[in-house]
Amino acid sequence: MAAFAVTPSSSICGVCIPTACRLDARDGVPAPRFLHSRKQAKRRSSTSWSLRAGLWDSLKSGFLNTNNSTETVEPPSTPIEDEEPIPEELMLLERTLPDGSTEQIMFSSAGDIDVYDLQALCDKVGWPRRPLTKIAASLRNSYLVATLHSIISSSETEGEERKQLIGMARATSDHAFNATIWDVLVDPSYQGQGLGKTLMEKVIRTLLQRDINNITLFADSKVVDFYKNMGFEADPQGIKGMFWYPRL
C-alpha cells in the first residue's frame, strides 16, 4: 500500500473524518481508493486511520476559560502568509538493467503529473476509471502532490530517456491543522521494493514540516497491518467517523 509493501490491488484512497491521534517514532502509511457509490461503499470494509494528535486540541486552543466566562483568543495582528510547500526532488534509487540501460527512481513533490499517465497507472492497479476533468481538478486543488517516476537512459543512444509515472500520493488540507492523504498507489511491477513506504514517509514529513499535525486517511482491511506498522491508529480515543452517501 502506501509504502507499498502492499499487494498489487491493495492501494488505498480515502476520505477521512478528522480524528484525534498520536504520532509514534515510526514513519509511513498505505494507500487510498475512492468510494463511488453507496453500494460500493457498503461492500468495502474500511477503517478510519489517523496520525498524531491535534484536532480537538486545535479546536479547544482557540478559547480561554476564565471564571465561567469564555474569552476568545484574538488572532495575530500580522497577517499569516499561506506559503506553498517548497518542491523537493531527489533520486531514491539507481540501478543497471539487464540490457545495460540505467534506471533512476525519482521522487518529486512538485506535482508535475500528466492526467493520462495517472489514469494509466490507476488502470494497472485496478482502480475504476474516473473523468479526466475531475482527476485534473483533484490534482489542481490538492495541497500536496507527490510522485515517483522511473527514468531509463539507453545504453546505446546517448541522451535518450524514457520517463514513466510509477507512483503517486496526494493530500488535501486546510493549510493549518488537518490534512487527509488520498490516492496512494504504486505500479504493481514496482511494489515490494519499499518505494510506497518511502513515498508515504516523504508525504508525512512534508506535512509535519508545514506544522500540520493531524493527518488522516482511509484504509482497506487488507492494509490495516501495514498502516499500524507506520504509526497509524484506528479510531484513536474511541472517536468514530461518520459518512453521508446520496440516497439512490
Number of C-alpha atoms within 10 A of each C-alpha: 33 37 28 31 20 26 15 19 18 27 30 29 26 24 20 22 18 24 27 25 25 17 18 13 6 12 20 24 35 38 33 25 21 17 17 11 13 13 11 10 14 10 10 11 10 17 20 25 29 29 28 21 18 21 18 13 10 16 10 10 11 12 13 12 9 8 7 6 8 10 12 11 10 8 9 7 6 6 7 8 6 8 8 10 14 9 13 13 14 11 13 13 12 14 12 13 13 7 9 12 15 16 19 17 20 19 23 20 23 15 19 11 18 12 15 12 13 19 17 16 21 22 13 17 18 14 18 12 11 12 8 13 9 11 16 15 10 15 19 12 12 16 20 23 25 24 24 28 19 21 17 20 20 17 15 10 9 8 8 10 16 11 14 14 20 25 27 29 28 24 24 18 18 10 15 13 18 20 25 24 31 27 25 30 37 35 23 20 11 16 22 17 13 15 25 32 25 20 29 27 20 20 23 22 14 18 23 15 11 15 13 20 24 27 31 28 30 28 31 22 14 16 24 21 13 23 26 16 15 22 19 29 24 20 16 18 12 9 14 13 14 8 8 6 11 6 6 6
